[in-house]
């Protein structure tokens, strides 16, 4: 029973928000290279085609006249006895070829069965398979004595033309593969027909200019108003540099877009490419890393060379953390690590002795904490633009963008949908809209309505419903009381999140779930932490009160409650025993530390304080459940009957939430 689900996070479930769409590499070759026409233009390819044609003609038009098959007894009784055999040749110790006199060969060719046998004294007319060379020699010796003939018996090793080709085939294949790789690398790295292997050091950046523009503009980017202002100002720098130079201002050298996955960092960069009247070069951080030593640094140099040639321009590096990771953190690598060499070259190009006049660098990452400090300093990235999760109004704008292509039911409230998705990123909202359309189509509806969107949100947050999962009556009853315990504690505690619904329908890895709609607050008080932990422990306490037992379904609840209690003590200074101390390291430098930043005595205090906080929260949950036993039994019975109940059902059973509780009516 991994349960207690808050939107957009599942308490106890494994629900990761979907990633936003990755930027795709556009068609075509490197910038400035014309598209190669179809067909082989390499002289080596013409050579291979000629060899293939010769082999094909040899195979089809080769000598079709072959010796006829026979056996030793026929040769002995019909040919040797008449003196028609001139010699017998053993080939490869496997077959024996019979050479006839000219007159005998002509006589056999006159018979329809042997009309295709070869003619001429240097060609064999018949052949047969032998089992042993020694036995054949003995049989020939007997025939000589019996028929008084000097019959020659010769031996020859002959693998034939095709056997020779097969012997040389591996070497031919390796040589052909070598030339093919050379030609492919020359074309792929921009060398064209005469390209060299050293073209591997060229940067493969997409170029957007007047001839090739992206259709995304700032109008397509909903929300992110502050980020758009900063980005649009950078575009304005390049469009009207005199406006700022008159007052002595300098154009920023770089801006770093930082934020969680799916919030629209790459989309903002696409909008810049669509809005700017200057060339826009786009490349991913992973494109600098190759198997060859020194390629990354070479590509960085080539990228900035291309940018300087097109200045004024904007250069965008997506996922810069692929090459911008802090130096010295790569365990097992020395000073010659390829990634560090690439980063050193990037630092030099961004702000070294050389000048990059008119080149503005944009970069995006969701791991700014691991970037090198030298990369983050002013003069390289003068601005860090936070691209965070959208607020309520911004989510409503994002819904407006993604709902444009859907066939919607009339009077669908966009504001309601925005209220149901706190903490959702832009990519999550796009996924909600798509899932809602799929659910409506699956149900055969003419339009997408409110119920479809709610089902889509449940699907994304909690996982797919598993109605086929068979639960015993006892397990189902235990789950119902478990969920009723969560719902009841959250209903009566003052700072608990408002409840939306409770269900015992298995979804994802959970046997049941309680859904809440938390406040969109930026700070959390100690009282709010305590009530939230008590709500998490409400399911386990209900099991103990009503069944005098406990089961494994509370694992997720216990894990979240314990982590929350430890965070209160070690991060937020909410412990009276330890005082206002925090052991949180926002710089991430503790990743390389071999010791904890506190003593063993302090560790014991932390454990004791965490246990005390969990004990207080459990006592609060037990007091609420004990006081409302009758209501919980009624709620559990209704869950067993309906499988899903809503906040209106709890209000009917327990009455309105007590005075002073958080009465957010957004649900």
N, C-alpha and C positions, 0 to 999 in steps of 0.2 A: 504494500500500500504506500507507494511513494507518492506523496500528495501535497496538499497545501500549495496550490498554484497561484502565483501572482502574475498578472499580465505586466510586462511581456516575459517574465521569468517564471520557470516552473520550479517550485520548491521541491527538490528531490528528484526531478527528472533531468535527463540529459538533453536539453533543448538549446542548441546553438543557433543564433540568428543567422539567416542565410547570407552568404557573401554577395556583394554587388557584382554585376557583370564586369569581367575583365576587359581591358582595352585590347582590341584585336588588331593584329598586324594587317595593314591594308595590302591589296594586291600590287603586283609590280615589283621591280627590282630596286636597287639602291638609287638614291637621288642622282639625277643627271645621267642615268644609263638608259639608253633606248631599249625597248623590248626586243629581245632576240627573235628573229623569224624562225618558224618551225622548219625542221629538217637539219641534217648533219652538215656542218660547215667546217669541221675539223678534218684535216687530211688523214689523220689516223682512223677516223670513222669510215672514210671512203675505202681505206685499205681493208678494214674488217668486213665491210660489205662485199668487196671483191673476193676475199677468201671464202666467205659464206656462199657466194654464188658459184665459185669453182667447185666447192665440196658438194653443193646441191646437184650441179650438172654431172659430176663424177658418179654420185650415187644413183642418179636417174638414168644417165646415158652410158653408164659403164658397160663392160663386156658381160652380156647376158648369157653367153654360151658357156655352159659349165659341164663337167664330166657327169655321166649318168651313174646312178647308184646301182650297185650290184653286191655280190658276196663272193667269198673265196671259193666255195664249191663250184659256182658257175664259171668263175675264171679258170679254175683247174680243169674242169671237164669239157667246157665249150671253147675255150680260147687257147690255153697252153697245149692241150692235147692236139690241136690243129696247127700248132706252130705260128699262131697269130700274134703272140705277145712278144714285143721287142725288149721290154724291161718293166720292172715294178719298182716304184719309188715310195719309201715310207716317209710321210710328212709329219713332223712334230710328234713321232712315236704314237700317233693316234689314228691316222688314216693311211691307206695304201692306194696310190694312183697307178692305173694300168695303162701302158702305152702300147698301141696296136700298130701293126704294119699298115701302110697306106691302103693296100687293097682291102684289108679287113675292115679298116675304118669306113671306107666307102660302102662296103657291103652292109654294115650296120646302119649307116645313115639312110640307106634306101628303105629301111624298116621305119614305119611311122612312129613307133615308140621311141626310137633313138635318132630321130631326124635332126635334133639340135646338138648332138655331141660335137666337140671340136674336131677339126681336121688338122693334119700336119704332124710331122714326126716329133716336133718339140712340144706337143700338147697331149695331155692325158685324155683318153676317151671314157674311161670308167674309173670308179673309185669305190672302196669299201672300208668299213671301220674294222680295226683290229683290236683284239683284246690284249695281246702280248706280242712284243717284237720278237722275243725268242721263239715263241710258238710259230709265228709266221715264217721265221727263218728255217725252222725245222720242216714245215710244210713245203716250202719252196725247194729245199734240198731233196725231199722225197719226190717232188714233181720232176726235178731235173733227172733223177735216176730212173724214174718210171717212163718218162717220155724222151729220154736221151737228148736233152736240150741244154744249152749253156745259158740259162735264164738269169740275167743280171738282177741283183737286188741292191738298190741304192737307198741312201738315207739323206733327208734334207730337213732343216729347220726353217720354217717360213711362217711368220705371223701375219702376213698380208698387209695391204695398204691401210685398211681401217684399224688394224691392231696397232700399227705405227702411230696413227693419229691419236688413238686412245692413250698410248703411252706418253705422248707429248701434250695431251689435253690439259693436265694440271698446270704445266709451265705456261702454256698458251693462255689459260684462264688468268693466272696471276699477272702476266704481262698486260693483258687486256684490262684487268681490273685497275692496275696502276695508272694506265693512261686515262681510263674513264674517270678515276678520282681526281687526277690532275686537271682534266678538262672541266669537271663539275665544280671544283673549288675555284677555278679561274672565273667561271660564269657567276657563281654564287657570291663571290666577294667583289664583284664589280669589275673584274679584269677584262671581261669580254673574251673574244676569240684569242687574243694575244695576252690574256691575263696571266699573272704569275701567282705562285702559292703564297707569296708574302701579302697578297691582298686580304688575307685573313685578319689583318690588323685594322681594316676599315670599319667604321661605325655604321651600323645599319639603322639609321634613324628615319622615321617617317617625316616627310616634309609637306606642310600645308601652306600654300601661297595663293596667289590670285588664280593660278591655273587649277589648283586642287584645294578646295576649301571644304571644311566640315560644316554641316548644316545646323549644328547645335549652337544656340546663342544663350545669352543670360536670361532670356524670357523662358527658356526651357528648364531653368534651374529654379525650382520652387524653394522658398525658405532661404536660409543662409544669407540673410540680408547683410550682416556685418562683414562676412567673408567676401561677398560680392562687391561691397564698397571698396575694400582694399584691393581686390583683384582688378576691378575696373579702373582704379587709380593708376595701377601699373600699366595697363593698356593705354591710358591717357598720357602717361609719361612718354611713351614711344610715339604717340600720334602728335603731341604738341610739346616737344622738349623745351622750346623757347620760353614757354609760360613759366617754367620752373627755374631755368637757367638765369633768367633776368633777375631773380631774387637771390642768386647764389646757391640754389639747391642743386643737389646731385641725384641722378637717377639711381634708385636702389639696385644693387647688384643681384640680389636674389630674394626669393620668398619661399618659405617652406610651409606646405599645407599639412597640418597635423590633425588627426582625429580618428575615431573608431572606424572599423570596416563598414562599408556601405553607406557612409554619410555624404558622399558626393564629391570627393576630392578630385578624382579623375574626370568627373562630369564638369567640374569648374574649369579644369584645364582645357577640356574640349570646347567649352564656351569661350574661353580666351582665344583659342585658335579660330573660332568662328567670328569673333568680334574684331580681332586685331587686323589692321591693314598691313601688317608686317609678316614676314615668313615665320612659321612656327615649326620647330623641330621637336619631335617626340620620340623617346626611347625608354626602354625599361632598364632598371638597374641590373637585372639578371643578364641582359645582352652583353655586358662587359666581361662576364666571366666565361672563360673557355678552358679547354683542356691544355692549351699551349701556354707555356710560360711567357709572360710579357705581353700577351695579347690584350689584356684589360687596359693597361696603361697606354698601349698603342691606339686603342679605340677611343679612349678619352681624348688623346691629342687630336685624332682625326675628327672627332665630333666638334670640338671647339674650333678647329680649323674651318670646318664647314659653316659653323655659326658666324665666325668673323667675316667670311666671304659674303654672307647674306645680311650682315648688320645694316640697319638695326633689325633685331629679330628676338624671338623668345625661344628659349631652350627648356624643354620639360623632361625631367627624369622621374618616371613613376617607380614606386617602391625602391627609393634610394637606399633603404636600409640593407639591401642586398650587397652593396659595396661600401656603405658608410658606417658599418659597425665599428664601435670603439676599438682602437688598436690595442693589442696585448691581451684581449679576452679570448682569443682563439687557442684554446688549449691544444697542445700537440703540434703547433706550427711555430716555426722560427721567424726570424726577422725577414725572411725571403718569402713569406706567405703571399700568394698571388693577389688575394683580396686587399691586403695592406698596400701592396705596390700600386694597385689600381686607385685606392683611396688617396695615397700620397700624390699621385699624378693629378687627381681631381682637385685636391687642395691647391696645388700649384697653379693649375689652369684657372681656378676661380679667383684667386687673389695672390698671384706671384709677381715676379718682376715684369712679366708680360702684361699687356693691357687688353681688356675685353670691352672696349668702348662700344656701346650700343647693343650689347648682349645681356639680356636679363634671364637669369636661371630660375625656373620654377621646379619644385620637387614636391613629392607627396610620400607620406609614410604614416603608418599607424603604430610604429614602434620608435617614437622619438627618444625614448628613454635609453636606447642602446646605441644611439648615434654618437660619433666621436665629437668631443668638445671643440676641437679645432674646426670641424665642419659647421658647427652651430654658431660660431662667433660672428659678431658684426663685421661687415666687410666681405663676408661670403654669403650668409643668409641674413640680410638686414632685417627681415620681417618673418615672424612666425605667425601664421594665420590659423587660428583654431577653428576647425570644422567639426562641431560637436553634434550630438543628437538633437533633432528638431524639437522645439517646444510645441505647445498646443496649436497656436495659430499657424506655425510653419507646417505642422503635420496636415492641417486642413488644406493648405495650399498644395502640398505634395499629393494629397488625395485628388484634388482637382485636376492635376496634371495626368495622373494615371487612370482616372475614370473617364477621360475623354473618349477613349476607343471602346468603352464597354456599353452594352445596351442595358440601361438601368431602369429599375422600377420607378414610377413617378414619386416625387416628394421624398426621395432618399436624402436623409440628413447627413451632410458631410461633417458637420461639427460633431455629431454623435459618434461617427467612425473615428474621428481624431481623438475624442475623449477615451475611446476604448483601447487605444494603442499607445500608452505612455512608454517611453523608452525605446520605441521602434525607430530604426533608421530608415532612410529613404529607400534602401534596397528591400527592407522588410515590408514596407508599405506597398511597394510594387509587387512583392510576392503575395501579399494579402489580396490585392485586387485580382491577380491572376488566379489564385486558388478559388476565390469567390466565383469567378466566371466558370471555372472548371466544375465546381460543385453544382452551380445552377444548370449547366449543360448536362451533367450527369443525372440530374433530377428531372430533366425534360421541361424546365421552366422557360417561358418566353422572354424573361428579363431577370437580371441579377437584383435581388432584394436584400433587405436588412438581415434576414435570417441567414442568407448565404455568407455574408461578410462575417457574422458572428461565428459561424461554423469554420470559416477560413482562419480566423484568429485563434480559435481553439485548436485547430489542426496544426498551426505553425508553432504555437506555444507549448501545447501538451503532447502532440503527436497524433497518430491515426487511431481512431476508435477500433477496439478489438472486441467486438460483440461476439465473435466466435470463441473467445476464451471461456472455457467452462470452469465455473467456481462452485464449490460445494456450498450448501445452505449455511453451514457454520462459518465458513470463510467469508461469505457474503454478508452475514450478520455482523461479524467482527469488523469488516470494512465499513459498514454503515455506522456503527457506533464510533469507530475511529474518526470518520469524517464529521460526524455530528459533534464530537468533542472539539475539533478544530473550529468549526463554525460557531459553536456556542461561546467558546472563550473569546474569539475575535469580536463577537457581537456585544459582549458586556464590558470588555476592557476599553478604557477611554481612548488610548492612543493607537489602537489596532487599526489596520487598514479596513476599509468598508468591504463587506462581502458582496459578491455578485451572485454566485450559485455554488451548489455542492452537488457532486455526482459520484456514483459508485460504478459508472461505466468504465471499464478498463481502457486506458488510452496511453499509447506508447509503452513505457515500462511501469506505469502506475496502475494499481488496481482501483484507485479512486482519487478524487482531487477536490480541493476547495479553491475556488477562484476569487481573487481579490482585485480591487482597482486602487492601487496605492496613490497617495498624494504625490504630485510632482514637486517635491521639495528638494532643495539643494543641501540642507543641513538636517541632521537627525539628532534629537535629544536623547539623553539617557533613558527617560521615561518611555520614549517611543521604541528604543531598543528592547527594553524589558518587556513591554507588552507584545512586541513582535516575537520574542523568544518564547513567551508564555503561550502564544497562539500556536507556535510550532510544536510545543510539547503537549498541547491539548489532546492530540490523538493518542499518544502513549498513556497519558493519565486516564483517559476514558477507558482504555483497555483494562487498566489495573483496577479502576473503580467498579466497572460492570462485570468483568470476567475474571478478575483476580489473576491475571496473566499478562504477558507481553509477547509480541511477535516481531518478526524481522522487517515488516513493512514500514516501520518507523525509522529505518536507517537514514534515509535522506533528511528527515526532520531533525534527527539528532546531529547529523553532520553539519547542517546549516546553523543550528542553534549553537553548537560548540564553536564553530568558526566565528560566529557573531560575538559570542562572549569573549573569546580570546582577543578579537579586534578591539573590543571595548577596553580591555585591560592594557594591551601592548601597543596599540596604535593611537587611541583617542584619549588616553589619560582619564578614564572614567572609573578608576578604582581608588577608593579612599586609602587603602593600604600602601599602594605604590605612588599615589599622588599624580601630579601633572607631568608625567613622563611618557615619551613615545619612542618606540624602537622601530618605527617605520623608516625605511630608507628610500626616499623618492628618487635619489640619483641612481640607484641600482648598483652602486659600487660594492655592496655587501655580497654580490654574487660571487666575488672572488675571495671572500673571507673564509678562513678555516675555523673560526671560533664564533660563538654567539656574542652579541654586543652586551651581554649581561652575565652576572655570576650565577653559580649554581643555587646560591641562596635566593637570589632574585627569581630564578626559574621556579623554585618551589613556591614562592609568594604568588607568582603568576598563576600557577596551577591551582593554588588554594583559592585565589580570588575568582578565577573562572568557575570553579566548582561552586563557590558561594553564589555567584550570579545565577548559575543554572538552577541552584536549589531554590532561590527566591522566586524565580520565574515559574518553577514547577509548583511551588506552594500556591502562587496566585492562580495558576490554572486549576489546581485541585480544588481550591475554595470555590471557584465559579462553577465547576462541574458538580461538586457535591451539593451546592445550593440549588442547582437546576436539574436534578436527576429526572424529574417527571417530564420536563420539556425535552430533554435529550432523548428519552425513550420514545416520545411522540415523533420527534424529528427523524430518529433512526427508522421507525416504522414507516414513515412517509417515504424515506429514501428507498426502503426495500420494496415499496409499492410502486413508486414513480421513477426510481433510479436517479432522477435529477430534480432538485428543488432550488428555488430562487430566494432572494432576500425577502420577497413578499411573504413567502411561507414562514420564514423565521419571525417576521413581524407579527404574523397571525398566531404563532405559537408562543413567543416570548413577549410580544408587545413591542412598542417602539424602542429604539435604542435609548438607554438611559441618558439623562441630561449630562452634557459635558463631553459626550463621545463625539468622534469625528463623523458628522452626518453629511458626507459628500453624496449628493444625489446624482452623480454623473451616470451611474449605471441605469 
